[in-house]
Amino acid sequence: MADNQAILKVSMADESTFAAVDSTTGQPDWSGLTFAEIEFESAELVVQPLQEDRAPTRCSTAEAPPQAGDWRNSSGTPYQIRRGVLTLKVAVDNVGSSGLAVTDLTSYKLARTLLLDDPPPSASSVITTGVSTTRITPAGAADWEYGALVAVSYNGRQVTTRCTGVDAGDKILSPALPTTPANGSTARFFHQLFAKSTWSTTSKAFRLDGQGLRWYALGCQASDITWETSKTGVIYQTVTLQVAQCDPDHGNGDPTCDGQGVSGLVRPNVLNCYHSMSTQWAGQGGALVEPAESPRLAVQVEGWKVTLSVPATPDECTDNAIGMIGWRRAGGITGTVDIPMCTAEASAFAADRSNKARRQLHLNAGPHAANNGFCLAFGGVWHRADPYIRERGPDIWRQKLSLGIGDYSGDTDSGAPAASADAYMIVGWGR
């Protein structure tokens, strides 16, 4: 059941052990966690008490009370097991001039409970020579890892690509940039999270406060993440977290907020940015030679919504009071990219469904500046629906691309690739 009282304050803590389970008592102990208040747009907790219904008794037609999912200590005190689902909506921000590390950002920390971390190369690199739209010679070649997201400025606006290989000192990029980078220009890298065949096991704890309300949500791990643009160009990230244990402490509910956030943080904006796809990959089924070096297809969009889902199921165990020791990923990735187009692009995708073609896709938010910007990069999106079909809105007909998220085989396999080189999807915060 949902707790309908308003959640006015949310605080988050790292867990050193799953659900803060004490190794001596076997019960969660949130007293030792260090909670820090976070900014959020909305929050909802659905508490799901663990219980089993019982059949009516044989000597009566009345219903019998359910068997509660609880555990009793040596004194006979019951401890109620309550699973739950926590949904948090936050704005995507970046470090800016705040002096924080990217690991302090709420949007980064929440995404980190599903996605894996890829230590980035240096913050930036000077392009010594722009060879072509897909090849450059950088000053610090060691900084250019395979799979790394790269941002450059084009007409004062951010555009991104990926480093997919090396050729006699030149770095190979895909999809192509709009124009050959100028000699001496600056390329910026990203702090990267990525989705691959394995998933993060990081868990968080949350303290949720309202008037006469306090819940501790323990052993939280994300199963769904959505990124969606707003009319103002800001990106909102909604995270659905599976909760291993919900503990009430309503007598200590304290909605008093510590402040109005950290000064100097910036919110990357999708307005005045370039979004791009690669052109169709050669061959049936989207086969692509390695390393990728694909031309660019500019995509003009109204906005976008990206949903990534990886179901989680309890890893059950009788060694503690909550009956589980973690979350297991139940099945593969399900991802959808919905893009309403502001200009018709159907002809460019005419053969994609027949050819089962896949394309690289980069959705950007700028500006191109230090500790700013954001990017969602996909290695192989494919069409879920016919791109020629229009949707009728309240005023006009619109073309809408509905894309699935496929795997990627476009990075070079000579040498050791970066951890995210063959990722389904990369989420990047600009450095």
C-alpha positions in Angstrom: 0.0 0.0 0.0 1.1 3.6 -0.7 1.8 5.9 2.2 -0.3 8.9 1.0 1.1 11.4 3.5 3.3 13.8 1.7 7.1 13.0 1.7 8.6 16.4 2.3 12.3 15.4 2.8 14.4 12.6 1.4 17.8 11.7 2.8 20.1 9.1 1.3 23.0 7.0 2.7 25.5 4.4 1.3 25.2 0.9 2.7 28.4 -1.0 3.6 26.3 -4.1 4.0 23.1 -4.9 2.2 20.0 -3.4 4.0 22.3 -2.4 6.9 21.9 -5.9 8.4 23.8 -6.3 11.6 26.0 -9.4 11.5 25.3 -10.1 15.2 21.5 -9.7 15.5 20.6 -10.4 11.9 18.3 -7.3 11.8 18.8 -4.1 9.9 20.3 -1.3 12.0 20.0 2.1 10.4 21.4 3.9 13.4 24.9 3.7 12.0 24.1 5.0 8.6 25.1 8.6 7.6 22.2 10.2 5.8 22.5 13.3 3.6 19.5 15.3 2.4 18.9 15.3 -1.4 17.0 17.6 -3.7 14.0 15.9 -5.4 10.9 16.7 -7.4 8.6 14.0 -6.1 8.8 10.8 -4.0 6.4 7.9 -3.4 6.8 4.8 -1.2 4.6 1.8 -1.7 5.0 -0.5 1.3 4.3 -4.2 0.8 4.1 -6.2 4.1 5.1 -9.8 3.7 2.2 -12.1 4.6 0.3 -15.3 3.6 -3.4 -15.6 3.4 -5.0 -18.6 5.2 -8.0 -20.6 4.4 -11.1 -20.3 6.6 -11.0 -22.5 9.7 -12.8 -25.9 9.5 -15.0 -25.2 12.5 -16.2 -21.7 11.4 -17.2 -19.8 8.3 -15.3 -16.8 9.4 -12.0 -15.8 7.8 -8.8 -16.4 9.5 -6.2 -13.6 9.9 -3.2 -13.9 7.6 0.1 -15.3 8.6 2.3 -12.2 9.1 5.8 -12.3 7.7 7.7 -11.6 10.9 10.6 -12.8 13.0 10.7 -12.9 16.8 13.8 -12.4 18.9 14.6 -14.3 22.1 12.4 -11.9 24.0 9.4 -12.6 21.8 9.5 -9.2 20.1 8.2 -9.4 16.5 10.1 -7.8 13.6 7.8 -7.3 10.6 9.1 -7.9 7.1 8.0 -5.2 4.7 9.2 -5.0 1.1 8.5 -1.9 -0.9 8.9 0.2 -4.1 10.3 3.7 -3.9 9.9 6.1 -6.8 12.1 9.2 -6.9 12.1 12.0 -9.5 15.1 14.3 -9.6 16.5 16.8 -12.1 19.7 15.8 -13.8 22.5 18.2 -12.7 26.2 18.5 -13.1 29.1 19.8 -11.0 29.5 23.2 -12.5 31.4 25.5 -10.1 30.1 23.8 -6.9 33.4 22.1 -6.1 31.6 18.7 -5.7 32.6 15.5 -7.3 30.3 13.8 -9.8 29.8 11.0 -7.3 28.1 13.6 -5.0 25.4 14.3 -7.6 22.0 12.8 -6.7 21.2 11.9 -10.3 24.6 10.1 -10.6 24.2 8.2 -7.3 20.7 7.0 -8.1 21.7 5.8 -11.6 24.7 4.1 -10.1 22.4 1.6 -8.3 21.6 0.1 -11.7 24.4 1.0 -14.0 28.2 0.2 -13.8 30.9 2.8 -13.5 33.6 3.2 -16.1 36.5 5.4 -14.8 36.9 8.1 -17.4 40.1 9.3 -19.0 41.3 12.9 -18.5 38.8 15.7 -18.4 39.8 17.1 -21.8 42.2 16.8 -24.6 43.6 19.1 -27.3 43.0 18.0 -30.9 46.4 18.6 -32.5 45.1 17.8 -36.0 41.6 17.4 -37.3 42.0 14.8 -40.0 38.4 14.3 -41.0 34.9 14.1 -39.4 35.7 10.7 -38.1 39.5 10.9 -37.4 41.6 13.2 -35.3 45.1 13.3 -33.9 45.1 14.3 -30.2 47.8 15.7 -28.1 47.4 13.1 -25.4 46.7 9.9 -27.2 46.6 7.8 -24.0 43.5 9.7 -22.8 41.4 8.4 -25.6 40.0 5.1 -24.3 38.0 2.8 -26.6 34.4 3.4 -25.9 34.9 6.8 -24.4 32.3 9.5 -25.0 33.8 12.6 -26.6 32.2 16.1 -26.9 33.3 18.9 -29.2 31.9 22.4 -29.8 30.3 23.0 -33.2 28.9 26.5 -33.9 29.1 27.0 -30.1 26.9 24.0 -29.4 27.8 20.6 -28.1 27.9 17.5 -30.2 29.2 14.1 -29.2 30.8 11.0 -30.6 32.6 7.9 -29.4 36.2 6.8 -29.7 36.0 3.4 -31.5 39.6 2.6 -32.5 43.1 3.8 -33.5 44.9 3.9 -36.9 48.6 4.8 -36.8 48.1 7.4 -34.1 44.8 8.8 -35.3 41.7 8.2 -33.2 38.7 6.8 -35.0 35.3 8.3 -34.1 31.7 7.2 -34.7 29.2 8.6 -35.5 30.9 11.3 -37.6 31.1 14.9 -36.4 29.2 17.6 -38.4 32.6 19.0 -39.6 36.3 18.3 -39.2 37.4 19.6 -35.8 39.7 22.7 -35.9 43.3 22.2 -35.1 43.9 23.2 -31.5 40.3 22.8 -30.4 39.3 21.1 -27.2 37.5 17.8 -26.8 35.9 17.0 -23.5 35.3 13.6 -22.0 32.6 12.3 -19.6 32.1 10.6 -16.3 30.4 7.4 -17.6 27.9 4.9 -16.4 26.9 2.1 -18.6 24.5 -0.8 -19.2 26.1 -4.1 -20.3 25.5 -7.8 -19.6 26.2 -7.3 -15.9 24.6 -4.8 -13.5 25.6 -2.9 -10.4 25.1 -4.5 -7.0 25.4 -1.1 -5.2 22.5 -0.6 -2.7 21.3 2.6 -0.9 19.3 3.4 2.1 16.7 6.3 2.3 15.1 8.1 5.1 11.7 9.6 4.1 10.2 12.3 6.3 6.9 14.2 6.5 4.5 15.6 9.1 4.2 12.7 11.6 5.9 10.4 9.1 9.2 8.7 8.8 10.2 5.6 6.9 13.5 4.0 6.5 13.8 2.2 3.1 16.8 -0.2 3.2 18.5 -2.4 0.6 17.4 -0.2 -2.3 18.4 -1.0 -5.8 17.0 0.4 -9.1 15.0 -1.7 -11.5 13.8 1.1 -13.8 15.2 4.5 -14.8 13.6 7.1 -17.1 15.1 10.2 -18.5 12.7 12.7 -20.0 13.1 16.2 -21.4 10.9 19.1 -20.3 9.6 22.1 -22.2 12.3 24.2 -20.6 15.0 21.8 -21.9 15.9 20.4 -18.4 16.1 16.6 -18.1 14.3 14.8 -15.3 15.4 11.4 -14.1 12.8 9.1 -12.5 14.2 6.1 -10.7 12.1 3.1 -9.4 13.9 1.3 -6.6 13.1 -2.1 -5.1 13.2 -1.9 -1.3 14.3 -4.9 0.7 13.0 -3.6 4.0 10.7 -0.7 5.1 11.0 0.3 8.8 8.6 2.9 10.3 9.8 5.5 12.8 6.9 7.9 12.6 7.4 9.4 16.1 10.7 10.9 14.9 9.4 12.3 11.6 11.1 15.6 10.8 10.3 17.4 7.5 12.6 20.3 8.4 14.9 20.9 5.4 18.6 21.8 5.8 18.6 24.3 2.9 17.9 24.9 -0.8 20.6 22.9 -2.3 24.2 23.4 -3.3 25.4 26.7 -4.9 27.1 26.4 -8.2 25.4 23.2 -9.6 24.3 23.4 -13.2 21.4 21.7 -15.0 22.4 20.6 -18.6 19.9 21.7 -21.2 18.9 20.0 -24.4 18.0 23.3 -26.1 20.4 24.5 -28.7 22.2 21.1 -28.9 22.9 18.7 -31.7 21.5 15.2 -31.6 22.8 12.6 -34.1 22.5 9.1 -35.4 24.8 7.0 -37.4 23.8 6.1 -40.9 22.5 2.6 -41.5 25.0 -0.1 -40.7 26.0 -2.3 -43.6 24.5 -5.8 -43.9 21.5 -7.6 -42.7 21.0 -7.6 -38.9 23.0 -4.5 -38.4 26.5 -6.0 -38.9 29.2 -3.4 -38.7 32.9 -3.7 -39.4 35.2 -2.9 -36.4 36.1 -0.3 -35.6 33.0 1.7 -36.3 33.5 4.8 -38.5 30.0 5.7 -39.6 28.7 8.8 -41.3 26.3 11.1 -39.3 22.6 11.7 -39.7 21.4 14.8 -38.0 18.2 14.3 -36.0 15.9 17.3 -35.2 13.6 16.4 -32.3 11.0 18.0 -30.1 12.3 16.2 -27.0 12.8 12.6 -25.9 12.0 10.0 -23.3 14.3 7.1 -22.5 13.3 4.1 -20.3 15.6 1.4 -19.1 14.3 -1.6 -17.2 16.0 -4.6 -15.7 13.7 -6.5 -13.3 15.0 -7.4 -9.9 13.9 -10.3 -7.7 14.9 -11.0 -4.1 17.9 -13.2 -3.5 16.3 -15.1 -0.7 18.1 -16.5 2.3 17.3 -17.5 5.9 20.4 -16.1 7.4 18.9 -12.9 8.6 15.6 -11.3 9.7 14.5 -9.9 6.3 14.9 -13.2 4.4 17.2 -11.9 1.6 20.8 -11.0 1.0 20.4 -8.9 -2.1 18.7 -8.5 -5.5 19.1 -10.6 -8.5 18.5 -9.4 -12.1 15.6 -11.3 -13.5 16.0 -11.4 -17.2 17.6 -9.1 -19.8 17.4 -5.4 -20.5 14.3 -3.8 -21.8 14.8 -0.3 -23.2 12.7 2.2 -25.2 13.6 5.5 -26.7 10.7 7.7 -27.7 11.5 10.6 -29.9 8.8 13.0 -31.3 10.3 14.6 -34.4 9.9 18.2 -35.3 10.9 17.5 -39.0 10.0 14.4 -40.9 12.8 11.9 -41.2 10.9 8.8 -42.4 12.7 8.5 -45.7 16.0 8.1 -44.0 14.7 5.0 -42.1 12.8 3.5 -45.0 14.7 0.2 -45.1 15.7 -0.1 -41.4 12.9 -2.5 -40.4 13.4 -4.8 -43.4 17.1 -4.8 -42.9 16.9 -5.2 -39.1 19.3 -2.3 -39.1 20.8 -0.7 -36.0 22.1 2.7 -35.6 24.2 4.6 -33.0 22.2 7.4 -31.3 23.5 10.3 -29.3 21.1 12.6 -27.3 22.9 15.6 -25.9 22.5 18.4 -23.4 24.9 21.3 -23.2 26.6 23.6 -23.1 30.1 22.5 -24.1 31.9 23.7 -21.0 33.9 22.3 -18.1 31.9 20.3 -15.6 28.8 20.8 -17.7 26.8 18.8 -20.3 25.1 15.4 -20.3 24.7 12.7 -22.9 22.8 9.4 -23.5 24.6 7.3 -26.1 23.3 4.1 -27.6 25.3 1.6 -29.5 22.6 0.0 -31.6 19.0 1.3 -31.5 16.4 -0.3 -33.8 12.8 0.5 -34.7 10.0 -0.9 -32.6 7.4 0.7 -34.8 7.0 1.8 -38.5 8.6 5.2 -38.7 6.2 6.2 -41.5 3.2 6.1 -39.1 2.1 9.5 -37.7 0.4 10.1 -34.4 -2.3 12.7 -34.2 -1.9 15.1 -31.3 -4.4 17.8 -30.2 -3.3 20.1 -32.9 -1.0 18.4 -35.6 0.2 15.1 -36.8 3.6 14.1 -35.6 6.2 11.5 -36.5 7.4 9.6 -33.5 10.3 7.3 -33.5 9.9 4.4 -31.1 13.3 2.7 -30.7 14.6 -0.4 -28.9 18.0 -0.6 -27.3 20.3 -3.2 -28.8 23.8 -4.3 -28.2 26.9 -2.8 -29.8 29.8 -4.4 -31.7 31.4 -1.4 -33.2 34.5 -0.9 -31.1 37.8 -2.2 -32.1 38.8 -5.6 -30.5 42.5 -5.0 -31.0 43.9 -4.2 -27.6 42.1 -3.9 -24.3 38.8 -2.0 -24.7 37.4 0.2 -22.0 34.9 -1.4 -19.7 32.0 0.3 -21.5 33.2 -0.3 -25.1 30.5 -2.8 -25.9 27.8 -1.3 -23.7 24.1 -1.1 -24.7 23.9 2.4 -23.4 26.2 5.0 -21.9 25.1 7.8 -19.5 27.6 10.6 -19.4 28.1 13.7 -17.2 30.4 16.1 -18.9 33.8 16.8 -17.3 
